[in-house]
Amino acid sequence: MATDQQDTQNAIQREILIGIRMTAQLTQTQLAQKLGLPQSYVSKYEAGQRKLTLIEVRDISRCCGVDLKYFVELFECELKVSEGLHGSV
């Protein structure tokens, strides 16, 4: 069972992945095609119905023109913002 902290972190990860996809001007279908996977794969992780491995996050990031280091920097920055808004996470 996920904790509040894990829920927050998962939500932040999803928001960043959606953001980088949209910044890359890709639809879910276009991203899925680049990944060689069905559109439902993208839809499910963006809706929080599917968890991703680090390798999957890396592949998604690369398809959107973002390297993993940049994704992690965004993630850490958003966590700090979240901690500031909600106390220690």
Summary of the structure (lengths in Angstrom):
residues: 89
radius of gyration: 13.2
end to end distance: 16.8
largest distance: 40.2
contacts: 227
relative contact order: 0.17
helix: 73%
strand: 0%
